[in-house]
Amino acid sequence: MNLNRYISYKTPLLLMLISLLLSITLPSRCLASSWLGIISRNTYNPDSTKLKMLREQFEKRTYSNEPTVILFQILEWEKKHGSLEGLGHINNDLGVYYQSKEQYSIALKYLMEGYRYFQEAGSIKGQAYSLSDIANTFFAQGFYEMASHDYRKQLKMFVTAKDTHGTALAMNNIGLTFQARELPDSALVWFNRALKVRRTMSDPYLIAHSKIYIGQAYISLKDYARAEEVTQEALFVMNNKKEHDRYDSLLVCAALFNLGVAAESSGKVEVATRSYEASYAQYEKCRSKRGMLHTSMRLAKFLHNTGAYQKAEKYMNISLNLSKKIKLIEEYYESVQL
């Protein structure tokens, strides 16, 4: 079987973008709890002790059942004692959970409900961040036009609320929709707009985040020298950060992967091999099976083409084992022989 038929750069790259995108709104945890720290309007209600306990259980993952058990308990508490914003947050969390399980219709049901509560509460920021999750769900299904529409609507809300972080986030997300539609020139425009806003925030790590996306756009434009330069700058900053949340870690994975692509395209075999293997190791550390699958497939193809057949077979076997555990696109279910 022709290995090149089943492994392209474009397909895993877009899937990695989706994986990253779904972590953008709540980056610090795989399923972050956006309601943590929300104070109910009825702070003296004795049941608030129960809510605090549920929050702590969810945050520390000390529950024995599915996380939805606790999420639904919190939902019932908010219905009885909470605020409109509290209901918005918990519905959003349920939506994000089902989104992570790729149950998109259920996810949209809760996300839309959360958005409605934020509207009733008059929370512009709540509506804006809720729109991000709704758009992410459309994006994950390949509905890029619909996602772009909501990201642009979100952008207007963040500008109105004078939320600089949210403004840059929305600009970056709009760029992702262009990248997904194979329009890297337009993507680069929006990534640079986000970078310009983030420079005003004086946060080197957010600036590095933007540079990683910019590097990805340069790769799509086949400007590998600039892609390598801007990605190296971003990695230098990220490597000096003491603690990485999940979003940081996934971006570093993507950056290392991008370096591999740039080096491979420039004929730098050793650099490409190191970068791809570092990306795979980082995805493994993050326990991102999707990332491990994408990178191992790319590594298998690259190593096979360079004549490193033994190592290529190793990564192909890894990818085949992973493909049995992950429901992805049809290509990954094929038995590919070197």
N, C-alpha and C positions, 0 to 999 in steps of 0.2 A: 504494500500500500504506500502511496506517495505521502510522505510525512508532511511535505510543504502544503499539501491540499488542506490539511486539518489544522495547521497552526499558522496563524497570521499574526502580525503585530497589532493590527488595528482592532481585532475582536477582543483579545484579552485586555488591551489598553482601555477600551470603552467600558468593559466590565469592571476594571479597577476603578475607573472614574466613578461609576455608580456606587461601588462599595464605599469609596471615600465620601461621596456626596451624602450617603445615608447616615454618615456620622457627623455631618457638619453642624447641625443645629444643636445637638447635645453631645459635644465631643468627648467629655470626660469619662463616660462609661459606655459600654456596648448598648445598654438600655438605660440611659440616664434618667433620673427622676427630676423632672423640671419643677415639680411642686415642692421640692425640699426647700425649706426656709419660708414657704408661704405661710403667713399667719392668718388663721381663721378670724372672722369678725367676732366669733364667740369664744374668745381665748380662755374664759373662765369656766367653760363647760367641762364637767368631769370627764366626758368622753374624749376630750382633747389629749388626755394621757394615753388613751388607746391609739389615737392617730399618731402620736409621737412614736409609740412602740412599733406600729406598722411601718412608719417611715424608716426607722432605724433597721428593722428587719430587711426591708427592701434594699436599702442602701448597702448594708453589709452582706447581703445575699445569705441570710441565716434562716431562710424559709425552707421547708421540706417539700412543698408541692410546687406546681408551676407558678411562676411569678404572677400570672393573671389572678390567682386566688387572692393574693394580697392587694393587687390593683383593684379588683372588684370590691374588696372590703373598704378600701379607701374611697372608692366611688360612692358606696352607700353612705359612708360617714359624711362625705361632702354634701350629698343630697339632703342629709338630715340636719347638719350643723354648719356646713361650710358656706363659702362665698361663691359668687358667679365666676370669679377668677380661679378659685380652687377647682371648680367643676371644669373649667376650661383646661387647666393643666392636667388633671387626671384623665380626662377624655383624650387629650393629646398623647399622654403616656401610653394609654391603651392602643391608640392608633400606631404609635411608633413601634410598640411591641409586635403587633400583627404585621406591620410593614417588614420588620426584621424576619418574620416567618414567611414572607412573600404571600401573605393572605391579603391581597391588596383591596378587595372589595370591603372586607371587614375593617381594614385599616382606615379607608376613606370614610366609612360610616362614623367612626369615633373622631377622626380628625375634623370632619365637617361639624360634628356636634361641639367639639372643643372650640372651633372657630366661632360658632354661633354664641356660645357663652361669653367669649371675649368681646364679641360685638355688643351683647347686652350689657356687659360691664363697662363698655366704653374704653377698653384697653387697646390703644393703638399698637403698642409693642406686642401685646399678647396676640392680636390678630396677625401681625407681621410674622412673628415666629411660627405661628400655627400655619400660615400660608406656606412657609418654607417646607414644613413636613408634608403638606398636601402636594406641593410641587415636586418634592422628592419622590413621592409615591408615583406620580405621573411619569417622572423621569425614569424610574426603575423599570417601568413597563414599556419604555421607548416612546412615550407620548411627549416628545420634546417641545412641540409648539405649545401644548397646554401647560407644560412646566414653565416655559419661558414667559407665558402670559401671567402666571401667578408670581413668578420672581419679579417681574416688572411692577406688578401691583404692590408687591412687598417693598420694593425699592422706594416707591413714592411714600409709603407709610413710614419707613425708616427716616427718610429725608424730612418729612413733616414732624416726626418725633425728635429730630436732631440726634439720632442714634448713629454715631459714626461707625461703630463696630458693625451694626446691622446693615448700614449702607454699603460698606465694603463687602460684606457677606453676600448681599443680594447681587452686587455687580459681578462678583466671582461666579455665583451660580448661573447668571445669565451667560457668562463666558463659557461655562460648562455645556450649556445647551447648544451653543454654536460648535464647540469642539465635538460633541456627540454627533452633530449633523455634518461633520467633516468640512467645517468652515473655519479653519484655524486663523485666518486673517482677522475675522470678526471676533473670534474668541480672544485673540491677543489684545485687541482694543479694550475689551471689557476687563481682562486680567490686569492690564496696565492701569486702567481706571481704579480698580480695587487697590492696586499697589500704591497709587498716588494718595488715596484716602488713608491707607494704613501708615504711610510715612508721616502723616500729621499726628498719628497716635503715639509715635516714638516707641513702638513695641517691636523689637527686632525679630521676634519669633513669628508674629503675624506677617511681617514683611517677608520673612523666609517662606512662609506658606504661599504667598502670592508668587514668589520667584519659582517655586516648584511647578506651579501651574503654568507659568510663563515658559518654563523650560519644556513642558509637555507640548505647548503650542509650537515652539520652535522645532521640535522633533517632527511634528506633523507637516511643518513647512520645509523639512529636510535641511534646516540650518543647524547642523549638528554641532558646529563649533560654538555658536552662541548658546545652544541648549546646554552643552557641557559646562560652559562658563557660568551661566546663571544658576544652574543646579548645584555646582560645586560651592558657589557662594552661599546658597541656602543651606546645604548640608553642613558647612563649616559653622554656621550659626546654630543649627539644630543640635549638632554634636556637643556644643558647649552648654546646652540646657541640662540642668541637673535632673529634672523629672519630666518624663513624657507622658501625656495622657494618650488615650487610644488614637485620637485624631492625629496627634503629633507623630505617633509611631507609624501609622498607616501612610502618612505623607512621606516619611523617611523611606519606607518601603518603596513607594512609587518613585521617589527621587533616585534611589539606587537602581531601580529598574530602568529609568530613563537614561541614566549614565551608561548602563549596559548597552542600550539601543544606540546611543550616540557613538560609543566606542566601537561597537560592532560595525556600524555604518562607515566608520573611519578606518576600519581595518586593524583596530587595536585589540587583538584577540585576547591577550592576557588581562587587559583592563576590563574588557567586556565580561570575561569569565568571572573575575573577582566581583564585579558589580552585581551581576546576576545572582551569584551565589550568596552575596551579602544580602541582597533583597529577599531571597528565599529564606535565609536564616532569620531575618527580621520578621517576615510574615509568620514563620513557625513560632517565633517568640510571642507574637501577637495572637497566636492560635487562630489565624485567619486561613481557613482551609481554601477559600476561594483564591486568596492571594498566592498561597502555596501552589495551588493547581495552575494558575496562570503562569507563574514564574517557572515552575518545573517543566511545563510544556515548551515555553520559550527556550529554556536551557537545553532541553533535549534536542530541539531542532538545531540550535546554534552549535552545540557540541558535535552533533552528527555531521553538520556541514563542514566543520573544521577537522574532522577525522578522529575526534576523541570518542570513539564508538563505545568504549566501556563505560565512561562517565555518562554518555548520552543515554545508554540503556538504563543506567541507575535512575536517572531523572524521569525517563519515560515510565518505568515501573512505578515510581512514586506517583506520577500523574494519573496513571491508570487506577491505582489503588484509591487515590483521592476522588476520582470521578465516580466511583461506586458509592461514595458517601455523600456526594453533593448533587443536587438536582440543578443542572445547568443546561446550556444549549446542547443541541443534538451532537455536535462534533465531538464533544468530550466523552460521549458514550461509545464511540467507535473504538475497536481494538486496533491500535496503531502499532505496527511492527517496524523496527528499524531495518 
